[in-house]
Amino acid sequence: MTKKCDAENFIHTHIDSRVLGQHGIQLLLELRDSVFSPRIIGVMCIGTQLVFTSLRVGVEHLQEIEVNNGISSHQSTIIYTQPYDFLLDADRRKIYEALFWFGVVQGSAKGFCY
């Protein structure tokens, strides 16, 4: 089984579809403030496991949502990583590395924009 299948299997067996929908809405609400726009990075914590997420929204989709109060004929995509267990040293190192680079990118963008 590939890591992509592992991530999809974990997401759909451990997280209710309503929670996934709420997470997508939260990402969408924060999109305008994202240094990664038209993408946004998120994270879900399930017990001791973290799943990083990435939402990519097309410009047309975002405009249609804004004009039509959330109704859109377009679709966006959320990508999920495999779950990382922060109790496992190897996974914790990967989590730290990801958070470090998110901080570097965010810090660089703030310094550049302000």
Contacts in CASP RR format, 6 or more apart in sequence:
PFRMAT RR
TARGET T0000
AUTHOR 0000-0000-0000
METHOD contacts of the structure
MODEL  1
MTKKCDAENFIHTHIDSRVLGQHGIQLLLELRDSVFSPRIIGVMCIGTQL
VFTSLRVGVEHLQEIEVNNGISSHQSTIIYTQPYDFLLDADRRKIYEALF
WFGVVQGSAKGFCY
1 9 0 8 1.000
3 82 0 8 1.000
6 82 0 8 1.000
6 83 0 8 1.000
7 51 0 8 1.000
7 80 0 8 1.000
7 81 0 8 1.000
7 82 0 8 1.000
7 83 0 8 1.000
8 80 0 8 1.000
10 49 0 8 1.000
10 51 0 8 1.000
10 82 0 8 1.000
10 83 0 8 1.000
11 20 0 8 1.000
11 51 0 8 1.000
11 80 0 8 1.000
14 46 0 8 1.000
15 44 0 8 1.000
15 46 0 8 1.000
20 78 0 8 1.000
23 42 0 8 1.000
23 44 0 8 1.000
23 53 0 8 1.000
23 78 0 8 1.000
24 53 0 8 1.000
24 55 0 8 1.000
24 78 0 8 1.000
27 40 0 8 1.000
27 42 0 8 1.000
27 53 0 8 1.000
27 55 0 8 1.000
27 78 0 8 1.000
28 40 0 8 1.000
28 55 0 8 1.000
28 57 0 8 1.000
28 65 0 8 1.000
28 76 0 8 1.000
30 40 0 8 1.000
31 37 0 8 1.000
31 38 0 8 1.000
31 40 0 8 1.000
31 55 0 8 1.000
31 57 0 8 1.000
31 62 0 8 1.000
34 40 0 8 1.000
34 41 0 8 1.000
35 105 0 8 1.000
35 106 0 8 1.000
35 107 0 8 1.000
35 109 0 8 1.000
35 110 0 8 1.000
36 54 0 8 1.000
36 105 0 8 1.000
38 56 0 8 1.000
38 57 0 8 1.000
38 58 0 8 1.000
38 59 0 8 1.000
38 62 0 8 1.000
39 54 0 8 1.000
39 55 0 8 1.000
39 56 0 8 1.000
39 57 0 8 1.000
40 54 0 8 1.000
40 55 0 8 1.000
41 52 0 8 1.000
41 53 0 8 1.000
41 54 0 8 1.000
41 102 0 8 1.000
42 52 0 8 1.000
42 53 0 8 1.000
42 54 0 8 1.000
42 55 0 8 1.000
43 50 0 8 1.000
43 51 0 8 1.000
43 52 0 8 1.000
43 53 0 8 1.000
44 50 0 8 1.000
44 51 0 8 1.000
44 53 0 8 1.000
46 83 0 8 1.000
48 85 0 8 1.000
48 86 0 8 1.000
48 87 0 8 1.000
49 83 0 8 1.000
49 84 0 8 1.000
49 85 0 8 1.000
49 86 0 8 1.000
50 83 0 8 1.000
50 84 0 8 1.000
50 85 0 8 1.000
50 86 0 8 1.000
50 95 0 8 1.000
51 80 0 8 1.000
51 81 0 8 1.000
51 82 0 8 1.000
51 83 0 8 1.000
51 84 0 8 1.000
52 80 0 8 1.000
52 81 0 8 1.000
52 84 0 8 1.000
52 98 0 8 1.000
53 78 0 8 1.000
53 79 0 8 1.000
53 80 0 8 1.000
53 81 0 8 1.000
54 78 0 8 1.000
54 79 0 8 1.000
55 76 0 8 1.000
55 77 0 8 1.000
55 78 0 8 1.000
56 76 0 8 1.000
56 77 0 8 1.000
56 79 0 8 1.000
57 76 0 8 1.000
58 74 0 8 1.000
58 76 0 8 1.000
60 74 0 8 1.000
61 72 0 8 1.000
61 74 0 8 1.000
61 75 0 8 1.000
61 76 0 8 1.000
64 70 0 8 1.000
64 71 0 8 1.000
64 72 0 8 1.000
64 73 0 8 1.000
64 74 0 8 1.000
65 71 0 8 1.000
65 72 0 8 1.000
84 91 0 8 1.000
84 92 0 8 1.000
84 94 0 8 1.000
84 95 0 8 1.000
85 91 0 8 1.000
86 92 0 8 1.000
86 95 0 8 1.000
END
